[in-house]
C-alpha cells in the first residue's frame, strides 16, 4: 500500500469520526440546563413568549388554556332492559345501578352484592379478574338488568 493510499484512508477515517461526533452531539446530547435539572431532580419550566405584539392602545389577549376533560360517569343500569357492559381482564369495572324498588344487586361469578334503595343510585367498582359473561340481576325479583362480559387480555 502506498503512502498516498494510507493518507487517503486516514483522511476518510477522520472525516467519518468527525461526522459521528457531530451527529451524536446534536442528536443525543443535552444542554447544561437539562443536565442540571436532571441532576437536581428539578423540571425545566416553559416561559411563555408573546407571539404577537399589540398595537398601541390595544390590550393583548391571553390564549385560553385547555380545560381538562371531565371524567365520564360510569354507565347507568336500570330496570326494563339488559345493559351490555364489556371490559378487558385487569381493567376496573365501574357501573351504577338505579332501581325503582328496594332490592339487592348481584354480580354473578364475582359474588358481589349491594343493596339498592328506590330512587337511589348505587355504584359498583371492582377489578375484572375473571373472564367470561356474567349476569347482573336484582336478586329478590330475579330480574336480569345487565350482562357483564370480561374478555381475556
N, C-alpha and C positions, 0 to 999 in steps of 0.2 A: 504494500500500500504506500502510495507516495505521500510526501509531506502535504501537498495541496489537498489531497483527498481527506487526510486526517484533520486538517484545519477546517475543511468544509463540514465534516461530520460534527466536529466540536462546536462550530458556529450554529448548526442546526439544533444541537442538544441544548445550547444556551438559550436560543430563541424559544424552544419548547418549554424549558424551565421557567423563563420569564412569563410566558403566556399562562402557564399553570398557576404561578404565584398570583398574577393579576386576577385570574378567574376565581381562585379560591378566596382571595381577599375581598372581592366585591360581592360574591355570592354568599359566602358563609361567615364573613367577618361581622363584627358588631362594633358599634361606636363606643366610645368610652362612657357615654351616658348609660347605654344599655348594660355595659359591663358593671358599672357602679350600681345600677338598680338591681341587677341580678345578685351582686354580692351582698347588698344590704337588705334584699327582700322587698324593696320599695318598687312600686309600679310607676312607670312614667305616666304623666298626665298630659292630655291633649290641651293645648291652649287655643281657644277659638281665635281665628283671624278673620277680619272683615273681608268679604269678597267684593263688596261694592261700597263706594263712598256716597254718602247722602249729599244731595245738592244743598247749597247754602239755604238755611231756613227750614230744611226738612229734617224730620227725625228718622233715623234708620230704624227699620222694623226688624225685630228679632225673628229668627227662624224657629217655629214651634218644634219642641221636642216630641218625638212619638210617644203616645201614651201606651202603657203596657196593655196587652190584650187580656181582658178578664178571663179567668178560667171558666170553661163551660160547666154548668151544673150537671151532675150525673143524670142519666136517663130516669124519667119518672114512670113507674109501673103502677097501673090502676086496674081495677076490676073491669071485666067486659071484653077484654081482648088479651091475647097471649103476646107479650112483648118479647122480641128476639134480642138477646144480649150475646155478644161474641167477643172473646178475649183470647190472648195467647198465654200459654203456660208461663208463669213468672210475673205476669202483669198484675196490677192492682185492680180488682173488680170493685166497681162502685156503682150503686144504683139506689134510687129512692122508691119507697112504696107509700101510696096514699090509698086508703080504703074508706068506704062509707059505713063499714061495720067494724066492730071490735073483733079481732082475731089474732092468730099467730101466723107470721110469715115464716115458711120453712124452705130452706135451700137444701134440696135432697142431694145426697152424695157428699156434701160438705157438713151435713148435720148441723146447720146453723139455724137458729130460730130466734125471732124477735117478736114482741107484741106490737100491734098497731092499733091505735085508737081511732074512732070515727073522725074523719076530717083532719087528722094529724098526719104528718109525713115522718116516716122512719127511714134512716139511711143505713145501708149496708156497705161495708168496706172490708175486703179480705184479699189475700194473695191467692191467685189462681194456680194452685199446685197440682190439682187432679184434673187430667184431661178427660173429655167426654161431653155428653149432653145431659143436662140436669134440669129437673122440673123445679120451679119455684111456685109455691102454692099458698093459698090461705088455708091453713091446716084444718081448722074446725069445719069449714064449709066444703073442703075437698075440691076447691076450685083452682085450677092452674091459672096463674096470672103472668108468668114469664117462663122463658126457656133460656137457660144459660149454656152456651157452647164454649168450651175451652179447648183450643187447638194446641197440639204439641209444637214446640219451637222448632 
